[in-house]
């Protein structure tokens, strides 16, 4: 009896041999799980036609009862195996099924020489479809057929064939693919030859048909067992992952954090955020178990586009986030490049304990007060102790020390060197973190006073992630400092476009108006910020500055007092209020605040920059210059704005002021 002819399918660089259960890419074997291979055979055999999910599950699993997530796993495995080509071949038809889009050539032939050679080392994958945690895809281990047996160590799994280097390369690439904020200023807002702020490069520009998404803070399933750091932290991690997809505009964490009420309406939140879809989730933790329910909601009609419940050990939290990210991309019918797929699965740590400590650090960082930043630094340091290779934890630590130094909560001589060391370590571990480049730019600006180098870091951050809004905030500070006030306003407005509900970027726009002496516009912008969030102390400080320059001293003092009420009584607030008292003729009250600042200096750091503000208001120029000299020496707070800060206008005619500007590498504006 003659041997039946074999059927082969060819598409692009791939050759599929159903009989031998072998997929080749340019004569190299492509590893697949058994069910993923069967799924590919069905899709390729019906190329160009819609294959419904029910039909596909019947073809692959027969009469066995399985959940839809098993099909999801197979499709996900196929996409990873096909790499950058997957978007050309497998199309998701939302709510219906899948369609194989590639041009397929079917042929019949006897075994070729290449196939005979490859099948001697028949490649297959251990399937974990019967594992307890089947809802979360686990890494697969490639083995040679001749060695399919129980093995205790990775070394014993090595196939003894001349093809092993190729197989090892495939293993490494798969495992690598599976493994895988800013900084400063919430209180107040380089040489002139430095280049203008860049327009996004072509590859940074979003597609005209980009889809918009907001990931809301996760809410508790049981109100009495809330863990706010975890609720916000998981959302923040998903935002970071999904922001790697160029076809998707994802609202940043700062925009969504206000929607943390358990009774919120996802569609209403989406309308306020100006997005098409919202990822809404709930979370409950009991011991080492984590139960998470997520749904993707259409803002247009409130319908659910996709939903799923995960019941996992906390140690599986990374794989759970992988699965959620991929399902969101699939439900939105996004065609992901290989780079974007890697971005969705990118992990900065594999240590769940370190990750949880990092989330706690970011939670306290966002509270933005001296006390909370002390806690944040403790948690970031603990995360680093658990995982010394955790780049994001180093970046968070750098943010914390840097912000504390800039705002006068700790001495710059203590904070800036620690911040610089942490941020450089973060970039050494992962050069692609936009957050770290932004933080390094801020440190280079505030601490090193190197305007050109700082601007390069900001431009690199925008190149890596044009939708990371904090970069635009600190970039606007640099442009204003170097006298490019119109550009400072432009870049701040660009940031506000990326994050329309951002308090800090709204204040950056107002700050640019203020430094340009456009006080009425500044006041109007700061009032808009207050409408966004009436509990942000930085807004009251900025508003007080503008009122002060307008001669509206009662309003300025009231604004400063409001800022003190909702936060701690910091040296900055006391100095600013003292300036308003002095300017309005209430010298006694101003001197009283000066005495309070001197007493405070015996207990904690009081920035000389703040004292210079108060002395300038009192008309004591000699003491003001003395404090500004100290401020530059220690890199105190906002010396970067000496060239444009209206509060110091009474000092500008003195030759000593020009000498101060030279010390911070700036020439006087004419």
GIWO-V423410 format. One record per pair of residues at least 24 apart in sequence whose C-alpha atoms are under 6 Angstrom apart, sorted by the first residue. I is the first residue (numbers start at 1). J is the second residue. Records with the same first field share a line. If there is no record, write none. Layout:
I=J  J
This chain:
5=108  109
6=108  109
7=107  108
8=106  107
9=105  106
10=104  105
11=103  104
33=125  127
36=74
43=100
47=100
48=100  101
49=99
50=98  99
51=97  98
52=96  97
53=97
83=338
84=337  338
87=335
92=333
136=319
177=342
178=345
179=346  347
180=345  346  347
181=435
182=470
183=399  403  439
184=403
186=538
187=538
188=538
189=508  511
190=451  452  478  482
191=451  482
192=482
194=452
210=247  248
211=248
212=248  249  250  275  276
213=250  275  277  278
214=250  251  278
215=278  279
216=256  280
217=260
218=281  282
219=262  282
220=282  283  284
221=282  283  284
229=359  360  363
233=359
241=344
244=343
245=340
255=501  502
267=299  302
270=299
288=313  314
289=313  314
290=314
315=352
348=390
349=390
354=383  386
357=383
358=383  393
370=409
391=426  429
394=422  426
395=423  426  436
398=422  423
406=637
407=637
408=607
411=605
434=461  464
437=461
438=471
447=635
467=498
469=495
473=505  508
481=640  641
503=529
515=644
519=546
537=563
553=580
572=610
575=610  614
578=614
579=614  617
582=617  618
583=617
607=636
609=636
